């Protein structure tokens, strides 16, 4: 996928394209690879400071995470500790939800909030625009 493909998706879905993008995906590994490449391209070509928050349904050593993260900082790795479990089912060490920022932001703190309102735990970060 190329950034122009995102414009096509917005047009097909009747969305107005802006500097903020929201994507929801459920995909096979081949499709996820293409989507990760597309998101990475959008992030790297953004003229604006970037914050990426998302449920990638993938672990930190995956192609999806590494590709989207690129040179961005992972808020959890910057200011938190432990395994960072964000999914309440399956493995007790599954971290699949992320807050990533580019170099324009400093991470002041990052916390995981456990509630029973979802099968995912919230990841909350305080960010400071440099």
LUMBAKOL-859734 format. One record per residue (C-alpha): residue in three letters; x, z negated, y. Coordinates in steps of 0.02 Angstrom, whole numbers, plus 50000, padded with zeros to 5 digits. Last residue first. Layout:
BEGIN
ALAXZY...
END
This chain:
BEGIN
UNK504494885350971UNK502674884650914UNK502434867950827UNK501584866350659UNK500644851650584UNK500284855550403UNK498824852950286UNK498754858150103UNK497064854450028UNK496904851049842UNK496074864349737UNK494684861949609UNK493594857749758UNK492594843349835UNK493474830149727UNK494774826749859UNK496674826149860UNK497534829750024UNK499264837450014UNK500324834550167UNK501504844250279UNK502364838050435UNK503174844350595UNK503514861950532UNK504344871950670UNK503644888850712UNK504344905150781UNK505454906750626UNK503984913050522UNK502724901950440UNK502074899250263UNK500674887550211UNK500354888450025UNK499154885949882UNK499734889249702UNK500694873349657UNK500334869449473UNK501264853749420UNK499904844249328UNK499524859849227UNK497724864649194UNK496494858549326UNK496764850149494UNK497664864549579UNK498764860049728UNK500194850949641UNK501594847949765UNK502944844049637UNK503734829949738UNK504154830449922UNK503494836550089UNK504234842750252UNK505134859250233UNK504704863450053UNK502854860450086UNK502894870650247UNK503634885750157UNK504774894750279UNK504704913450305UNK506134924750251UNK505114933750118UNK503634922350082UNK502494936850035UNK503744944249913UNK504314927649839UNK502534921449815UNK501884937549735UNK503434940149627UNK503204922849553UNK504424908149560UNK503324898349681UNK501784899049568UNK500314911049583UNK498464909549620UNK498964915049795UNK497824902549880UNK498294905450059UNK498964901550228UNK500124913750318UNK500654909250494UNK501494923150591UNK502094924550771UNK501524941350840UNK502294958850837UNK501854959650652UNK502884972250553UNK503604959550430UNK501904951450403UNK500984967950375UNK502344973950255UNK502314957650158UNK500414958750145UNK500554976550075UNK501924971949951UNK500904956949892UNK499394968349873UNK500394980849768UNK501074967049657UNK499354959449643UNK498674976249583UNK500004977549446UNK499774959149397UNK497894961249384UNK496844955549529UNK495764943049615UNK495994944649800UNK495364937949963UNK496184944150122UNK496024937550298UNK496994945650438UNK497274939450614UNK498084951150741UNK496464960750743UNK495534973650639UNK493644973150656UNK492844972650485UNK491564985050420UNK492204983550242UNK492755001750233UNK493535000950407UNK494474984950368UNK495084992150203UNK495665007950292UNK496594997650421UNK497424988350277UNK497915005150203UNK498775009450368UNK499914994350338UNK500515003050178UNK500005000050000
END
